[in-house]
Amino acid sequence: MKAARVLQFGPPSVIENDDLPRPEPAAGQLLVRVKAAGVGPWDAIVREGKSELHQPLPLILGSELSGIVEQIGAEISGFKTGDEVYGATNHQFTGGYAEYALPSARMMGQKPRTLNFIEAASVPIVAVTAWQMLFDYSRVTTGQTVLIHGAAGNVGAYAVQMASRAGLHVVATAASNDPEYVRSLGAEKIADYQKERFEESLTGVDVVLDTVGHAAAVSASTEAGRNSRLCRVPCPRGNTKRLWNSSGVLLRGCDYSPSEHDHRSVR
């Protein structure tokens, strides 16, 4: 099979398109014939050797995929040969850029019928990131108000939809050409960050999700109320999983490790 491998960390030129034997699934793994693989900035971090995860060389790049189950390893239930699946590969975020992959079965789910393979491969990491920001870290509850920075972006758009479906009131920031799109996702109030000082007019916000590293996010959370919480991604490298309390603002750092069960909740 063909696979995009990295034998040494570095720029894109280190990627080699190699011929490798088709792998055999171990216990807990699926053998998936890859139909599409997602591409994200985390793949570049892995390629450059800057990830904090343990990723020994050589490695196959690729952290998310969709495809068809060809073989099932031991100790697995809920899948059968021929299933169309999608999800993340493993906790090392590797192995997806190949004709066949061995993802952890616990990080895979049945592909939604409404998505084609390419669409499905773009879902797992960003959708789980949005889920974790809202429910794992910020621990939102029905009726709360959440401010989402970068609501038209990949993580932000999922966060708006998840928050709206969970019964939260969604306030969003977006660029001038995105308000109608963000409103269609479920946002009740939208601020144009290019024209408004939105942080000065906010009251009653319980949680702030910052998906773009917005300079005003801390200020917005403080203005919104001393008990509001701020969840940020991206965060400065080296501050992963960091917890900081200051002036009543709860700041959580990034966690690049998707929960194994979360993919089954994304439909």
C-alpha positions in Angstrom: 0.0 0.0 0.0 1.0 3.6 -0.4 1.6 5.7 2.7 2.8 9.3 3.4 5.6 8.7 5.9 8.0 10.8 7.8 11.5 9.3 8.5 12.8 12.5 10.1 11.1 15.6 11.4 11.1 18.7 9.4 9.4 20.7 6.6 6.9 19.3 4.0 9.9 18.0 2.0 10.5 15.2 4.5 7.3 13.5 3.6 7.9 10.3 1.6 5.3 8.4 -0.4 6.4 4.9 0.4 5.2 1.4 -0.5 4.5 -0.7 2.6 2.8 -4.0 3.4 -0.8 -3.9 4.2 -1.0 -4.0 8.1 -2.9 -6.4 10.3 -5.1 -5.1 13.1 -4.1 -5.8 16.6 -6.6 -6.2 19.5 -8.7 -3.0 19.7 -7.9 -1.9 16.1 -9.8 -1.8 12.9 -8.3 -2.3 9.5 -9.9 0.5 7.4 -9.5 1.1 3.7 -9.1 4.8 3.7 -11.5 6.8 1.4 -10.5 10.2 2.7 -8.2 11.7 5.3 -8.5 15.0 7.1 -5.7 17.6 7.0 -5.2 20.0 9.9 -2.4 22.2 11.5 -1.8 19.5 14.0 -0.5 17.3 11.2 2.2 19.9 10.6 3.1 20.0 14.3 3.5 16.2 14.2 5.6 16.4 11.0 7.9 19.1 12.5 8.4 17.0 15.7 6.9 19.7 17.9 4.0 17.7 19.3 4.0 16.9 23.0 2.6 13.5 22.2 4.9 10.5 22.0 5.4 9.9 18.3 8.5 7.8 17.5 9.9 7.7 13.9 9.2 6.5 11.3 5.6 7.5 11.3 2.7 7.8 8.9 1.0 11.2 9.1 -2.7 11.7 9.4 -5.0 12.0 12.5 -8.5 11.6 11.1 -10.1 9.6 8.3 -13.1 8.0 6.8 -13.3 4.7 5.0 -14.6 1.1 4.9 -13.9 -1.6 7.5 -11.9 -4.4 5.9 -10.9 -6.4 9.0 -11.6 -6.3 12.7 -9.1 -7.0 15.5 -9.8 -8.9 18.7 -11.8 -7.5 21.6 -14.0 -5.3 19.4 -17.8 -5.1 19.2 -20.1 -2.8 17.3 -18.4 -3.0 13.9 -18.6 -5.4 11.0 -16.7 -5.8 7.8 -18.0 -3.4 5.2 -19.1 -0.7 7.7 -18.5 2.9 6.5 -16.8 4.6 9.4 -15.0 7.8 10.4 -13.1 9.1 13.4 -9.6 9.8 14.7 -6.8 7.4 14.3 -5.2 7.1 17.8 -3.8 9.1 20.7 -0.6 9.7 18.7 -2.6 11.5 15.9 -0.8 9.4 13.2 -1.5 6.7 10.6 -4.2 8.2 8.5 -2.4 9.1 5.3 -2.3 5.7 3.8 -4.4 3.4 1.6 -5.1 1.3 4.8 -5.0 2.5 8.4 -5.3 0.9 11.8 -7.4 3.3 13.9 -8.4 2.5 17.5 -11.9 1.2 17.3 -12.8 3.2 20.4 -12.1 6.4 18.5 -14.2 5.4 15.4 -17.9 5.6 14.7 -20.4 4.8 12.0 -20.2 7.4 9.2 -23.4 9.5 9.1 -25.4 8.7 6.1 -25.8 12.4 5.3 -22.1 12.9 4.8 -19.9 11.7 2.0 -16.4 10.3 2.8 -14.6 13.6 2.2 -17.0 15.5 4.4 -16.9 12.9 7.1 -13.1 12.9 7.2 -13.1 16.7 8.0 -15.3 16.2 11.1 -13.6 14.4 13.9 -10.8 16.6 15.4 -12.6 19.9 15.1 -16.0 18.6 16.2 -14.5 16.8 19.2 -12.5 20.0 20.1 -15.7 22.0 20.1 -17.4 19.3 22.2 -14.6 19.3 24.7 -14.5 23.0 25.0 -18.2 23.2 25.7 -19.0 20.2 27.8 -15.8 18.7 29.2 -13.9 21.9 30.1 -16.5 24.7 30.4 -19.2 22.3 31.7 -22.1 24.3 30.2 -25.6 23.6 31.2 -29.0 24.4 29.6 -30.0 28.0 29.8 -26.5 29.4 30.1 -25.1 32.1 27.8 -22.0 31.3 25.8 -19.9 33.8 23.8 -18.0 32.1 20.9 -15.1 33.9 19.2 -14.5 32.8 15.6 -18.0 31.4 15.2 -17.7 31.0 11.5 -14.5 29.0 11.7 -14.3 25.2 11.8 -14.3 24.7 15.6 -16.5 27.7 16.2 -19.2 26.6 13.7 -19.5 23.2 15.4 -19.5 24.9 18.9 -22.4 27.2 17.8 -24.5 24.3 16.6 -23.7 22.1 19.7 -24.4 24.9 22.1 -27.7 25.8 20.4 -28.9 22.2 20.4 -28.0 21.9 24.1 -30.3 24.7 24.9 -27.7 27.5 25.5 -28.0 31.1 24.4 -25.3 31.7 21.8 -23.6 35.1 21.4 -21.0 35.0 18.6 -18.3 37.1 17.0 -17.7 36.9 13.3 -16.4 38.9 10.3 -18.7 41.3 8.4 -19.6 38.8 5.7 -20.5 35.9 8.0 -23.4 37.0 10.3 -26.2 35.3 8.3 -24.2 32.0 8.2 -23.5 32.1 11.9 -27.1 33.0 12.6 -28.2 30.0 10.5 -26.1 27.8 12.8 -28.0 28.9 15.9 -26.5 32.1 17.2 -28.9 34.5 18.7 -26.7 37.6 18.8 -23.7 38.3 16.5 -21.1 41.0 16.9 -18.9 42.1 14.0 -15.4 42.0 15.6 -14.1 44.2 12.7 -16.4 47.0 13.6 -17.5 46.7 17.2 -15.9 46.7 20.6 -18.1 43.8 21.6 -16.5 43.3 25.0 -17.8 46.6 26.3 -21.5 45.7 25.8 -21.6 42.1 27.1 -23.5 41.2 30.2 -24.6 37.9 31.6 -22.2 35.7 29.7 -21.4 32.5 31.6 -18.8 31.0 29.3 -16.4 32.4 26.6 -15.0 30.1 24.0 -12.0 31.6 22.2 -11.1 29.6 19.1 -8.8 32.1 17.5 -6.6 33.5 20.3 -8.6 36.7 20.4 -6.8 39.5 22.3 -10.0 40.7 23.9 -11.2 37.3 25.1 -9.9 37.7 28.6 -11.3 41.2 28.8 -14.6 40.0 27.5 -14.8 37.3 30.0 -14.0 39.6 32.8 -16.5 42.2 31.6 -19.2 39.5 31.3 -19.0 38.6 35.0 -16.6 37.5 37.6 -18.0 33.9 37.5 -17.7 33.5 33.7 -15.3 30.9 32.4 -12.9 31.2 29.5 -11.8 28.2 27.4 -9.1 28.9 24.8 -7.7 27.1 21.8 -5.2 27.6 20.4 -3.1 28.2 23.5 0.7 28.9 23.8 2.7 25.8 23.3 4.0 24.6 26.6 0.8 25.6 28.4 -1.3 22.6 27.5 -3.8 21.5 30.2 -2.9 24.5 32.2 -5.4 25.9 34.6 -5.2 29.6 35.7 -7.5 31.6 38.0 -7.3 35.3 38.0 -9.9 38.0 38.6 -12.6 35.4 38.6 -11.7 34.2 35.1 -11.2 30.5 34.7 -8.7 29.9 31.9 -8.2 26.4 30.6 -5.4 25.5 28.2 -5.6 23.1 25.3 -5.9 19.4 25.3 -5.0 17.9 22.0 -6.0 14.3 23.0 -9.6 13.5 21.9 -11.7 11.6 24.3 -12.1 8.1 23.0 -15.9 8.0 23.4 -16.6 11.4 21.9 -16.7 10.4 18.2 -19.7 8.2 18.7 -21.6 11.3 19.9 -20.9 13.3 16.7 -23.7 12.5 14.2 
